[in-house]
Amino acid sequence: MGAVSVITAASGTGCSLLSTSPQGKKDAGKAAQAKGPEAPMLARQVKSGKLPPVKRRLPKKPLVVRPAERIGRYGGTWHAAMLGADTAWLDRTVGYDPLLRWRPGARTFDREQVVPGVAESFEVNADASEYTFRLREGMRWSDGQPFTADDIVFAYEDVLRNKKISPVLAAAYLAGGQPARISKTDTYGFTVTFAKPNALFAQRMATKAYGLDLVKHPRHYLSKFHEKYSKDAERLAKQEKFTDWVALFGAKRDRWANPELPTLNAWVLTKAVGTGDRVVATRNPYYWKVDPDGSQLPYLDEFVNVVVSDPEVMLLKTTNGEFDFQERTVTSLRNKPVLARSRDKGHYRFLDMVNANMNTAIISLNLCHKDPVKREIFRNRDFRVGLSHAINRKEIIVAAYQRQGTPAQPAPRPESAFYDRELATQYTEYDVALANRHLDRAGYRKRDGSGVRLGPDGTPIRFVVEIASQDYGFGWANVMDLVRGYWRAVGVDMSVRAEDGGLFYERKDANTFDAVVWQGDVGGMDPRLEPRYYMPYRDESNFALPWAEWYQTRGAGGEEPPPAVRRQLSLYDQMTATADADEQNRLLHEIVTMAREQFYAIGICLPPKGYSIVRNDFHNVPTMMIESDYPEPGPTNPEQYFTTRQ
């Protein structure tokens, strides 16, 4: 497998108010200026003796990035914004440099869509039980120290498998319930061996969730804070006012809070999250990618991310043209008309996003509620079906989503090879009489004096749906206010509580909630790696987190799910254990079909095509990219973006 990542561009059409095609004057860009093998700011440091020559800073075989439009030029800043401490935006923009990576434009999770990233090459044996990796000879961390297989072994053995630091080993490194063995073969080589086949390991090493695990723990730096390597670890912890060395180690490896942490990313953090109203990263002098001319990337000197607390402030700044490329938070359906009208004034254009989201709002009743009465109510399938039929989705689409969207349950998108029409459309018909029949059939015919149905204990059925106040443009407060009225009309008393994202996750992780709402942000195009809404797969399967914990810990924690659910989980294990693509697809189809019968959660609608904002003088951003399933814009190689802005 080659080590060259090729970026391709597509073109959009149409020019209506809500079109993503450019409108008004479009900056043609200036011809790329003559450039040397490195950025001028680094050349000056070489001249002054602060840096070694660029040839000594690059690996023997750097990764060559083909630009989306043309060869760029050095200099300038990428201006962007994030709402609060939204580190997921940082992960996607300047933090996506995994061991392997997705091929730009990929729309499935097939192994063929995986290409080398930090690794120079990789090979997989016939049954996918052993993976052999080759790192780039001469590659260095951002502080100039060598990056070798020792860093990989340290990350796995001393971080991921250290139970004090990582109590549970991530599923990516397990096969048949047994952990992988990672062995160094030489300075730049290592193997990952499983007791049984692990057919999705290469794909997982391209994801944001797992692909960075092995390549973001510099041994030379972090070992100073690890009890295995440093006798001073506890003393340093107390000195820096941490409870113990584990807490200190956790702080030191936090890549968005610790600017001292060496990185392999294109830009190095210089102003951290939580230290003011900006997050700043400056070019990495040891970055390991080059353009086709052999010039070291990135082109841009800096990434400056403004931290805002008010979405309306972000919208105003966007319409003023203050951001070069922005895709997250502000680019909602609600904001699209405002942003469209301001394109000329703000000197920006819309770019298409292939939407991999499969739902705007998924309502997850807690099937593993700690209260046995609510657990009984929520697990009653007729109760969930009745609530679903009581929702007027077409009215929500008009009121909350600019008339864009199609009523839908959580299911793979129509464009997906795993689309199941029955799963996607079941119980989406707005029918109050049918809703009442299902609720009656659930056993809750009796009502109190105010018309609220009585539960199995004879008390009114009342519960709270929690939403994150940072709704990422999906208008959950408005949506759930409408749903509250629909459900009250059929005798179910629901209230809505909006809360900060931190508190939202704290309560969710503690399993102390009645119900929550989140978007269908994964598994829309290809649920192979993220079937979180089709079975209790992991800690984002909000409908049954204890079941997911049971699965992830192989029964060591959580709550054992019912037989039918265990059957689904078993099928998924079979899928990950076969290297046969056809058999993988057959098993996944069966898992999705079973999700239809389980009907775990209630969806609202299928989101329409997404969009992003790009200034006319900001270049090499592909004219179309996938959002959600892939950590956009990471797979498009942001290090080749450049600006002609003066």
Buried (B, 14 or more C-beta within 10 A) or exposed (E): BEBEBBBEBEEBEEEEEBBBBBBEEEBEBEEBEEBEBBBEBBBEBBEEEEBBEBEEBBBEBBBBBBBBBBBBBBBBBBBBBBBBBBBBBBBBBBBBBBBBBBBBBBBBBBBEBBBBBBBBBBEBEEBBBBBBBBBBEBBBBBBEBBBBBBBBBBBBEBBBBBEEBEEBBBBBBBBBEEBBBBEBEEEBBBBBBBBBBBBBBBBBBBBBBBBBBBBBBBBBBBBBBBBEBBEEBBEBBEEEEBEEBBBBBEBBBEBBBBBEBBBBBBBBBEBBBEEEEEBBBBBBBBBBBBBEEEBBBBBBBBBBBBBBEEBEBBBBBBBEBBBBBBBBBBBBBBBBEEBBEBBEEBBBBBBBBBBBBBBBBBBBBBBBBEEEBBBBBBBBBBBBBBBBBBBBBBEBBEBBBBEBBBBBBBBBBEEBEBBBEEBBBBBBEBBBEBBBBBBBBBBBEEEBEEEBBBBBEEEBBBBEBBBBBBBBBBBBBBBBEBBBEBBBBBBBBBEBBBBEBEEBBEBBEEBEBBBBBBBBBBBBBBBBBBBBBBBBBBBBBBBBBBBBBBBBBEEEEBBEBEEEBBBBBEBBBBBBBBBBEEBBBBBBBBBBBBBBEBBBBBBBBBBBBBBBBBBBBBBBBBBBBBBBBBBBBBBBBBBBBBBBBE
